[in-house]
Amino acid sequence: MVKQNELNDRYKKTVLTLRRTIGILGISLPLIVAVGAITLGNCTSIQRSISMYYNTVMRNVFVAVLAATALFMFAYRGYDYRDRIAGIAAGVFALGIAFFPPGKEMIINCNYDIPQLQRPDWIRTIHLISASLYFITLSVISFFLFTRTDTKHFALTPEKKTRNFIYRICGIVIFVSLLSIVIYMYFIDPKNPQFDTYHPIFWLESLALLAFAVSWLIKGEVALKDKD
């Protein structure tokens, strides 16, 4: 029979692998779709936002990465019901981003034609709400959930203190990135469309996903693991 300690070790390895995979998916999404559109779609520029890659040859990859992220989020248990609820919520919002595509804005600087569907405004609304709630949930997970410690059973080690500092920074970066996107979309872009040349939404989304990835990779003990 398999000993209990061996089962615990297997479970821990499974959880760590899950966390690392979620982090890798987060950090890879903007890179994969941007490079793929340039190499496979003959695009000479990045798109206005990561979601706009739904309208390029990277559509299936965009949907697949978000769907995989949602699947892993659904599978993530964490320590108690709060982690479970947050994981399910993040998974639902990720699917909302993937399956309720952005508006009918045209892709830019790509030397090929792809049909641009006339989607109802309510689909774009669901997409924007899903994206906003997704980033908010990721921020909450990093800032509030990852920083919890059961001090009755575990000591607050120096490594854990450092990890908590990183988790909070990541949570703040995700939230500030989302807030900056909202401010840009509704207050800056309408009056200064020339700023869109620098693709601020794409870079802010990428920054948020980078912070999200760092948080999950650290949680997956890629670095700053407690010393034995």
Secondary structure as GFF3:
##gff-version 3
##sequence-region A 1 228
A	DSSP	alpha_helix	4	40	.	.	.	ID=ss1
A	DSSP	three_ten_helix	50	55	.	.	.	ID=ss2
A	DSSP	alpha_helix	59	75	.	.	.	ID=ss3
A	DSSP	alpha_helix	81	99	.	.	.	ID=ss4
A	DSSP	alpha_helix	121	140	.	.	.	ID=ss5
A	DSSP	pi_helix	141	145	.	.	.	ID=ss6
A	DSSP	alpha_helix	158	183	.	.	.	ID=ss7
A	DSSP	pi_helix	184	188	.	.	.	ID=ss8
A	DSSP	three_ten_helix	193	198	.	.	.	ID=ss9
A	DSSP	alpha_helix	200	219	.	.	.	ID=ss10
###
